[in-house]
Amino acid sequence: MKIDWKLFPIKLHYLVRFSGTGPLTPFLPVIARHKGVSETVISLLWTIMPFISLLSKTCMGALSDYYRVHRQVFLCSLMVMIASFIGIYFTPDIIPIAANTSENGTQMLVNLTDQAMQNESLYVLGSERSTAYLLKRYEFWLLFLCLLGQYCGHITTITMQETICFSLLGDALHKYGEQRLWGTLGWGISAVAGGALVDWYSRGMQEPDYAPAYAMAVVFLTIDLMVVGRMKFNITPIKMDPKKVRGIFKIPAVLLVLITTVVAGASCGMIWTFQLLLVEDVAKMWQSDFPFTKLLQGILVFVQCILSEMPFFYLAGHIIAKIGHFYSFFLALIAFCIRLCLYYTVTNPWWFMPIELFHGMSFGLAYASMASYANSITPKGAEATTQAIFGAAFFGGTGVGGLLGGWLFTIMTGWEAFLTAGIANGVYALIFLASHLLISISTTKEHIRGRKDQNTNELAAEEEMEKLQGVNTIT
């Protein structure tokens, strides 16, 4: 098999970049809980971070385009991720105020006075964590800043890698998925390997020690720094024109795709935040002492990444070339609808595995369509800015999905919440299709009317020329 050495560096980047985040990123909410952050606050953090990071993502994209510093921004975002992961590891745990350490190092509960019992900021060991108390602890703010740093670095890296990937592809845009699937491979394998190493390293401990996962993250991301530093790519030397960027987002078809990107992000956000909670609920109802919950969750990640996402990233370019960006988005929305509605039917936890085969058709196809469409409409010199805007829409959507999903989970069961989200995706898919057809018809009419006006003007000009020629002949 012939190797395309021009595209080899971007493949290698995707592989090591996602191998660096796979062992750690999925476990960050669990790590935050182990450090003393309550489940309620964790939910809020993972809703807030996508919205805060939007400013970082769009600003870095515009900065790299305006000053032509794509490599520098790329490298800085990777370094921010490395520093943030190291910071998370060394951030001290938040010590409950109702705990006291005796001379032999064991923690004992202290007597609580009536005044302390009435204090709304009380943070009692083994009870519901107090948000008011957390906000007063410097450890919480250190942890939050590190989590936010890794999130901003993560999505800025995504903007830069997609921009550079499309610049390397040139006219072969349909090969984007063939490059991106290496990231999925790295994520899937490293997540399983990292989890196994953490289990092995933590044997005999009361709490899991994620040191192997942190080590993998730092090593792989450091390798990626060297890969990106030596990568050869050419970005158009034309400086970004902000007016042209604003102009493309006044086009109805572009706005429709941008809104659809938010919807796809919201669907992903709900799945990523709450799917495993539903898996645990189903497992407990199926068997109160179900012994394979973690094994099942690991298998689900494997099915999502290796069996579903990779094939669709490989096929995405061919699908988009065959049916176009709009119908690819429509197909992804229908896949989200089916996937979310099927969650409602599950009573046996093992049935989640075949449902996850829809992951590639939903997330994989939607994400590839988004990145490809953003590249296809971008003005010269604004490649990173356009990718950043669409990426911000997607990741902002994940925050919306987490927020709406949390609200749905409070007013109905998990099954009903996913069914509601699935039906909403189906309804929006029909709205999206109808809107696309109306825009297409309107655009076609305007094009025809424009051609008629042009032909009329050309005919009038010809007649005027004939008259002038007739006058000259008589003279």
N, C-alpha and C positions, 0 to 999 in steps of 0.2 A: 504494500500500500504506500502510495506517494504521500510524503509529509509536506504540508504547506508551511514552510519555515517562517513566512511572513506572519501567519496567524498563530504560530506556536506560542509566542510570549503571552498573548492574551488568554489562550487556553490555560497556560501555566498559572497566570495570575488568578483566574477564576478558581482553579483547583486549590491553590494554597491559601487564597483569601478566604474562601468558605470553609476550608479545613481549619482555619484559625478561629472562626466564629462558631462553627458547628458544635464543638464540645462544651461551649460555655453559654452562648446567647440563649438557647432554649431554657436553661436552668436559672437564669438571673432572677426571675420572680421567686423561685424556691430559695435561692441564696439570700435574697433580701429578707424573706421570712425568717430564715435561720439567724440573721443578724439582728432580729428583733422588730421588724416592721410588720404591722398587722395586715391581714388579707385585704381589709377595706382600703387602707392607704396604698397597698400595692396596686390594687385596681385603679385607684385615682392616678398613681404615677404613670401607669402604662396607658392611661387615657390622655394625660397632660403632655407627656414627652413628645408624641408625634406632632402636636400643635406647636410647641415651642421650637422644635427642630425645623419647622417649615421656613422660618426666617433664615436659619443657618444655611439650609440647602439652597434656597433661591439666591441668597447673597453670594455664596461661594461659586455657584454656577455663573452668575453675572460677572463676578470678579475675574474668574478664569477666562471668560470670553473677552472682556473689555481690555485686560492687560496681557492676554495671551500667556497665562501662567498655569496651564492645565496640569503639567507634571508637578509643579510645586504644590498646588492645591491637593492633588492626588496623594503625594507623599505626606503632606501635613495631616490629612484626614486619617491616614494609616497610623501615623505616630500618635495622634490623639486617641485612637482606639487602643493602642498598646498601653499608653500611659493611664487611660481610664480603667482598663482591666487590672493593671497593677494596683491602682488606687483602690478599686473595689476589694481586692484581696486583703490589703493592709488596713482598710477602714475598721476600726474597733466595733465590736458588737455593742448594741444598745442595751445597757444593763437595767433591768427592771428596778424601780425604786423600792419595791417590797421585798427585795432580796438583800441579804447581808452575807459577807464572806467571813467565816470563822478562821481561827489561826491555822488550822490544818488544811485550809483551802476548800472545804466543802461549803456549799451554799445552804443557808438555813433561812426559813421565813421568820420575819420579825413581827413582834406584836404591833398591831395597828391601832392607833388612838382614834377616838371618835372624831376628832378634827380631821385626821387624815382620811377617814372613811367618807367624809363629806366633800373632800377635795375632788373637783371634777377632772383634775389632771392626774389622778391616781393611776399608776401603771402597775397592776398587780400581776405577779408571776403566775402564769397558767390561766389568766382571765383575758377578757377582751382588751387589746392594747388601746391606749388613749391617744387620739390624734393630737390633742393639746400638749401632751407630754412630749410626744415625738418632735413637735415643732420647736421645742425648747432645747433639744439635744443637738450638740454640734456633730455627733456621729451621724445623725440622720441627714444633716445637710451635706456632709462630706460624701456620704453614700449617694445622695440624690444628684450632686454635681458630677460624680463619677459615672453614674448611670446615664445622665443626660449627655455627658461628653462622649460616651461610647455610642449612644444612639445617633447623635449629630455626626460623629465620624463615620458611622456605618452608612447612613443614607447619603452623605456627601461622597463617600467612596463609590457608591452605586451610581451616582450621577456621572462621575468622572470615568468610571470603567465603561459605561454604556456609550458615552461620547467618543472615547478612544476606540472602542470596539467597532463602531460604525465607520469611523474614519479609516480604520484598517481594512474594513470590508469593501469600501468603495462602492461599486455598482452591485456587488454580490450581497445585497442586504438580506436576501432570503437565508443566508448562512448564519444569521445572528444566533438562532436557537442552538446551532451546532457548537457554537462557542460557549454559550451560557450553560449548557447541560453539564459542562465540567465543574461548574460551581455546585450544581445539585449533587454530583457524584462526591465531591469533597465534603459537602455538608452531611450527606447521608452516612458515609463511612466514618467520618470523624466523630459525629454525634454518638454513634453506637460504640466506637472504640473509646471515646472519652468517658462515656457512662460506665463501661466495663472497668476501665482503669480506676475511676473514682470508687466503685464498689470494692475493687481489690485493695486499694490503698486505705480504705476506711474500715477494713475488717477489725472488729473488736471495739470500734468507737461508737459512742452514743449518737453522734451527729456525723454526717458524711463530710469528708474533707475534700474539697474540690481542687486541691493543689495540682494534681495531674492535668486537669482541664485548663487551669490558668497557664501552666507550663506549655501545653500544646498551643494555646492561643498566642502566647508571646513568641514562640519559636516559629510558627507558620507565618504570622504577620510580619515578623522580622525578615524572613525569607522573601515575603512579598515586597517589602521595601526595596530589596535588591533587584527583584524582577522588574518592578515599575521603574526604578532608577536607570536601568539599562535598556528598557523597552524603546524601540524605535517607532515613532509614529509622526504623522504630519497633520497638523490642524491648519485649516485655511488661514492665511495671514490677514484676511479681511477683518477689520475691527467691527465689533457688534454695533448695529444701528438700533437703538431702543425703539424708534418709531416703527420700524419694520416688525419688531417683536410684538409691539402693541397691536399692529395691524392684523397679524394672523389670528389673534384672539378676538377679533371682531367678526370673524367669519363664522356663520351659524354652524357649519359642519364641525369646525374645530371645537367650538364651545360644547356641542353635543358629545363629542368624544371625551372632552375634559370632564364633564359631569359624569359620564359613564365610568371613567377612571376612578372617580370618587366612590361610586356605587360598588365597583369591583373591590376597591380597597376596604370599604366598610364590610363587605361579605367576608373577606379574608380576615379582617380584624376580629370579627365575631367568632370565626372558626378558631383562629389562633389563640384567642383568649379563653374561650369557654368549651371547646370541644372535649378536651381531656377531663373537664369537670363532669360533663355528661357521661363520658366513658366510665368514670368512677361511680357515678350514680347508678348507671345501668348494671355495672358489675355487682354492686352491693345488693340491688334488688334481685338479680339473678341468683346470687349466692352470697350470703352475709359475710362469709370469710373467704371470698374469692381470692385464690393465692397467686393469680397470674396477671394482676393489674399492670405492674410495671413492665412485665414482659410484653403484654398486649400493646402498651403505649409505644414501646420500642419498635414493635413490628409495624405499627401504624405509620411511624416516621419512615421506616424502610419502604413500605408500600407507596407512601406519598412521593418520596424522593426518587427511588430507584425504579420501581415498577410503573409509575405513572408520570411523574414530572419529566424525567429524562426523555422518554419517548416523545412526549408532546413538544418539548423544547426542540428536539431534532426535527419533528414534522412541522413545527409552527410556520417556518418560512414557506414551505410548500403549500400549506393550507392558506396562508395569507395571499400568496401569489395566485392561488386558484380561485378563491372566493372574495378576496379583498379584505381590507381592515374592518369595515363596518360589519360585514356578515361574520367575521371571525369574532368580533366583540359580541354579536348576538348569540353565536354558538356558545361562547363562554358564559354568558348570562343564563342561558337555558341549563347549562351544566351546573352552575351554582344553584339554580332553582331545584333541580332534581336531587342534587347532593344534600342540600339542607332539608328538603322535605323527607328524604329517606331516613335522616337521623330520627325523625319523629316516629318511625315504625320499629326502631330497634328495641328488642327486649332481651336478646342474647348478645352479650358484649362482643363475641367473636364476629358478628355480622358487620361490625364497623370496618373490617378489613376490605371486603369487596367494594363497599361504598367509597373508600379512599381512592379507588381507581379513577374516580371522577376528578381528583385533585389536578391532574395534568390538563384535562380539558377545561377546567374552570380557571384555576390560578395560572397554570403554565401558558395557556393560550392567551388569556387576558393580558398577562404581563408582557409577553412577546409582542402582542399587537400594540400595546401602549408604547413600548420603546421604539418599535419600528415606525409607527405612525408619527410619533414626535420627531423622529429623524427625517421623515419624508416631507414634513411641512416647514422645517426650520429654515429661517433665512440664513444666508451665508454669514459666518462669523458669530452666530448665536446658538451653536450646537449645544453647548453645555447649559446655557440658560433655558432653552426649550426642554431639554431632558429634565432639568431641575424643576421646572414648573409642573410637568406631568408627574414626575416622581413625588413632588410635594402634594399633588392632588391625591395620588395613590396612598401615600403614607398618612396624609391627613385623614383620608377615608378610613384607615385602620383605627385611628383614634375615635372617629365617629362610630365605627362598628363596636368598639369596646364600650363606649358610653351607652349606645342604644341597647346593646346586648345585656349590659348590667341592669338597665332599667327593665328590660323584658324579663330577666331572670327574677326580678323582685316582685313582679305582678302576675307571673304564671310559672308553670313548670319549665324545666329545661327543654323537654320535648316540644312543648307548645311554642317556646321562644324560637327554636330553630325552624319549626313549621311556619311561623309567622314571617321569619326572615326569608324562607324559601319562596313563599307566595309573593312577598314583596319583590323578589328578584324576577319572578315570572311576569308580574304585572309591569315592572319597569322594562323588561325585555320587549314586551309588546309596544310600550310607549316609545322606546328607542327605535324599534323597527318602523313604526308609523312616522316618527319625526324624520328619520333618515329618508324615507320615501318622499315625504312632503318637501324636504330640502332639495332632494335630487330633482323632483319635478319643477320646483321653482327655479333652480339653477339652470335646468335645461331650457325653460321658457325664456329666461333672461338671455341665455346664450343665443337662442334662435332670434329673439328680438334684436339683439345686438348685431347679429349677422345681417338681418334685414335692413337695419339702419345703415350698416356699412355698405351693403349693396346699393341702397338708395342713394347714398352720398356718392358712391363711385359712378352710378348711372348719371346723376346730375352733373358730375364733373365732366363726364364724357360728352354729354349734350352741350355743355358750356364750351368745351373745346371745339366741337363741331361748328357751333355758331361762330366762334372766333375765326376758325379756319375759313368759313363761308364768307365772312366780312373781308378777310384778307384777300380772298380770291377775287371778289367783286372790285375791290380797290385796285 
